[in-house]
Amino acid sequence: MLRKLIWLNLDDLWLTFGVVGVFFLLIHGGTAAILLFFDSGNSSLLLSGAILPIASAFVILMISLGHTLSSYTLAVKFSQTRRRSLGLTLGLVGFEALCSMGFAALLTLLERAAAPRFWLWLTGTDGLDIGRGGQTVTQIAGANPLLVEDFSLAWWWFPLLAVGTAALGLMIGAVILRFGRRGGWTLWGIWMVCCFAPQLLPWEAHWFTFPLQYLGAAGGVFALACLAWCAHYLLHAPIKT
């Protein structure tokens, strides 16, 4: 059943691969233009490892939200049990998330392997230095080297972002199914508070009077509680058939 569901949604792969691929082309098209037509100071950046996983995470969030609102409810309406419908939805989201984030990781490896030497040829420099984590590694010695800074995220960010945004899409979808438009606007308000509160509140003045260092752990516990509620609600959601 899951294979059939994946087959019916194969057109989603245009989105999962397309967004990541477009960002990759924009990054390298822009980098090549700067190196070719502007004075870059014999330096360049490896950005795919930072930008592509974030772009993929946004795609996974949209996919997870969309399948929660459509594929899950449609399966229930076609007389599937809620448990089976949720399992099929999670399987479909997991497959598409793996495709999207896996493609981002593949393009990141491709950039790291091929882009610096292509830039070396494009700029006509005779050496190549790769900078990672404050350290510079010389790959090709030369009197006039091209310095390439690698801004890639650590490898564990790729699965973390994929799982986190898939879970977030599931939670947003459950809230919208339960509370409708009011739930959507409430989540939007929470997002705005999270965006602007760090800039408006005096964190430094109260750092030692309020245990802000525990906010991460509290946020993790809260997220797990929300995920448990969403799973419970989806297993008992009153969807009209």
C-alpha positions as CSV (number, residue, x, y, z in Angstrom):
1,M,0.0,0.0,0.0
2,L,2.8,2.4,0.8
3,R,4.5,1.7,-2.5
4,K,1.3,2.5,-4.3
5,L,0.9,5.7,-2.3
6,I,4.5,6.7,-3.2
7,W,3.8,5.9,-6.9
8,L,0.7,8.1,-6.9
9,N,2.7,11.0,-5.4
10,L,5.8,10.7,-7.6
11,D,5.2,14.1,-9.0
12,D,6.1,15.5,-5.6
13,L,9.7,14.6,-6.5
14,W,9.8,17.5,-8.9
15,L,9.5,19.7,-5.8
16,T,11.8,17.7,-3.5
17,F,14.6,17.6,-6.1
18,G,13.7,20.8,-8.0
19,V,14.0,23.4,-5.1
20,V,17.3,22.0,-3.9
21,G,18.6,21.8,-7.5
22,V,17.6,25.4,-8.3
23,F,19.4,26.7,-5.2
24,F,22.5,24.7,-6.2
25,L,22.5,26.2,-9.6
26,L,21.9,29.7,-8.3
27,I,24.8,29.4,-5.8
28,H,27.3,28.2,-8.4
29,G,26.0,30.4,-11.2
30,G,26.5,33.4,-8.9
31,T,29.9,32.3,-7.6
32,A,31.2,31.6,-11.2
33,A,30.0,35.1,-12.3
34,I,31.7,36.8,-9.4
35,L,35.0,34.9,-9.9
36,L,34.9,35.6,-13.7
37,F,33.8,39.2,-13.8
38,F,34.6,40.8,-10.5
39,D,37.7,41.0,-8.2
40,S,37.1,38.3,-5.6
41,G,40.5,38.6,-4.0
42,N,41.4,35.1,-5.0
43,S,38.9,33.6,-2.6
44,S,35.6,31.8,-2.8
45,L,33.0,30.1,-0.6
46,L,31.5,26.6,-0.4
47,L,27.9,27.4,0.6
48,S,25.9,24.4,-0.5
49,G,26.5,22.6,2.7
50,A,24.8,25.4,4.6
51,I,22.1,26.6,2.2
52,L,20.9,23.3,0.6
53,P,19.9,21.5,3.9
54,I,18.0,24.6,5.0
55,A,16.2,24.8,1.6
56,S,15.5,21.0,1.8
57,A,14.2,21.4,5.4
58,F,11.7,24.1,4.2
59,V,10.5,21.7,1.4
60,I,10.1,18.8,3.9
61,L,8.1,21.1,6.2
62,M,5.7,21.9,3.3
63,I,5.5,18.3,2.2
64,S,4.8,17.1,5.7
65,L,2.1,19.7,6.3
66,G,0.5,19.0,2.9
67,H,0.3,15.3,3.4
68,T,-1.0,15.6,6.9
69,L,-3.9,17.8,5.6
70,S,-4.5,15.9,2.4
71,S,-3.1,12.3,2.2
72,Y,-4.0,11.5,5.8
73,T,-7.5,12.8,5.7
74,L,-8.1,11.2,2.2
75,A,-6.9,7.8,3.4
76,V,-9.4,8.0,6.4
77,K,-12.2,9.0,4.0
78,F,-11.4,5.9,1.9
79,S,-12.1,3.7,4.9
80,Q,-8.5,3.3,6.1
81,T,-8.1,3.2,9.9
82,R,-6.6,6.3,11.4
83,R,-3.6,4.3,12.6
84,R,-3.0,2.9,9.1
85,S,-3.6,6.3,7.5
86,L,-1.1,8.0,9.9
87,G,1.5,5.2,9.2
88,L,1.1,5.6,5.4
89,T,1.4,9.4,5.7
90,L,4.5,9.1,7.8
91,G,6.0,6.6,5.4
92,L,5.3,8.9,2.4
93,V,6.7,11.9,4.2
94,G,9.8,9.9,5.2
95,F,10.5,8.8,1.7
96,E,10.2,12.3,0.2
97,A,12.2,13.7,3.1
98,L,15.0,11.2,2.4
99,C,15.0,12.1,-1.3
100,S,15.1,15.8,-0.7
101,M,17.8,15.8,2.1
102,G,19.7,13.0,0.4
103,F,19.9,15.1,-2.8
104,A,21.1,18.1,-0.7
105,A,23.8,15.9,0.8
106,L,24.8,14.5,-2.6
107,L,25.1,18.0,-4.1
108,T,27.1,19.2,-1.1
109,L,29.6,16.3,-1.7
110,L,29.7,17.1,-5.4
111,E,30.4,20.8,-4.7
112,R,33.2,19.9,-2.3
113,A,34.8,17.5,-4.8
114,A,34.5,19.4,-8.0
115,A,33.8,23.1,-7.4
116,P,37.2,24.2,-6.0
117,R,39.1,22.8,-8.9
118,F,36.7,24.3,-11.4
119,W,37.2,27.7,-9.7
120,L,40.9,27.1,-9.8
121,W,40.7,26.7,-13.6
122,L,38.3,29.7,-13.9
123,T,40.5,32.1,-12.0
124,G,43.8,30.9,-13.4
125,T,45.4,30.6,-10.0
126,D,48.1,28.1,-9.4
127,G,47.2,26.8,-5.9
128,L,44.3,25.8,-3.8
129,D,43.8,26.2,0.0
130,I,40.6,24.9,1.7
131,G,39.6,26.5,4.9
132,R,37.4,24.5,7.4
133,G,36.8,25.3,11.0
134,G,39.5,27.9,11.3
135,Q,42.1,25.7,9.8
136,T,43.5,25.9,6.2
137,V,44.5,22.7,4.3
138,T,46.6,23.1,1.2
139,Q,45.5,20.8,-1.5
140,I,47.5,22.3,-4.4
141,A,50.6,24.3,-3.5
142,G,51.2,27.5,-5.4
143,A,52.6,31.0,-5.3
144,N,49.1,32.5,-6.0
145,P,46.6,30.2,-4.3
146,L,42.8,30.4,-4.4
147,L,41.4,30.4,-0.8
148,V,38.1,28.5,-0.5
149,E,36.2,28.7,2.8
150,D,33.9,25.8,3.5
151,F,30.8,26.9,5.4
152,S,29.1,23.4,5.4
153,L,27.0,22.3,8.4
154,A,28.1,19.3,10.3
155,W,26.8,16.0,8.8
156,W,24.4,15.4,11.7
157,W,22.4,18.6,10.8
158,F,21.1,16.9,7.7
159,P,19.1,14.1,9.4
160,L,18.3,16.4,12.3
161,L,16.7,19.0,10.0
162,A,14.9,16.4,8.0
163,V,13.3,14.7,11.1
164,G,12.7,18.0,12.8
165,T,10.9,19.7,10.0
166,A,8.9,16.5,9.1
167,A,7.7,16.4,12.7
168,L,7.0,20.1,12.7
169,G,4.8,19.8,9.6
170,L,2.9,17.0,11.2
171,M,2.3,19.1,14.3
172,I,1.1,22.1,12.3
173,G,-1.2,20.0,10.3
174,A,-2.7,18.4,13.4
175,V,-3.3,21.9,15.0
176,I,-5.0,23.1,11.8
177,L,-7.2,20.0,11.6
178,R,-8.2,20.5,15.2
179,F,-8.6,24.2,15.5
180,G,-9.0,25.3,11.8
181,R,-8.1,28.9,10.8
182,R,-7.7,30.0,14.5
183,G,-5.0,27.4,15.0
184,G,-3.2,28.6,11.9
185,W,-3.2,32.2,13.0
186,T,-2.1,31.2,16.5
187,L,0.9,29.4,15.1
188,W,1.7,32.4,13.0
189,G,1.7,34.6,16.0
190,I,3.9,32.2,17.9
191,W,6.4,32.3,15.0
192,M,6.4,36.1,15.0
193,V,7.1,36.1,18.7
194,C,10.0,33.7,18.2
195,C,11.4,35.8,15.4
196,F,11.3,39.2,17.2
197,A,11.5,38.4,20.9
198,P,15.3,37.7,20.9
199,Q,15.9,41.2,19.5
200,L,13.5,43.0,21.9
201,L,14.0,41.4,25.2
202,P,17.0,42.2,27.4
203,W,18.5,38.7,27.5
204,E,22.0,39.8,28.6
205,A,20.8,41.8,31.6
206,H,18.8,38.8,33.0
207,W,21.1,36.0,31.9
208,F,22.2,35.3,35.5
209,T,18.9,36.0,37.1
210,F,16.8,33.7,34.9
211,P,18.1,30.3,33.8
212,L,17.9,30.9,30.1
213,Q,20.5,28.2,29.5
214,Y,17.7,25.7,30.3
215,L,15.4,27.0,27.6
216,G,16.8,24.6,25.0
217,A,16.0,21.6,27.2
218,A,12.6,23.0,28.1
219,G,11.9,23.6,24.4
220,G,12.8,20.0,23.6
221,V,10.4,18.6,26.3
222,F,7.7,20.9,25.1
223,A,8.2,19.8,21.5
224,L,8.0,16.1,22.5
225,A,4.8,16.8,24.4
226,C,3.3,18.6,21.4
227,L,4.3,15.8,19.1
228,A,2.7,13.2,21.5
229,W,-0.5,15.3,21.5
230,C,-0.6,15.6,17.7
231,A,-0.1,11.8,17.3
232,H,-2.9,11.1,19.8
233,Y,-5.2,13.6,18.1
234,L,-4.6,12.2,14.6
235,L,-5.3,8.7,15.9
236,H,-8.7,9.9,17.1
237,A,-9.4,12.8,14.7
238,P,-13.2,13.3,13.9
239,I,-12.8,13.3,10.1
240,K,-16.1,13.0,8.2
241,T,-16.1,10.2,5.7
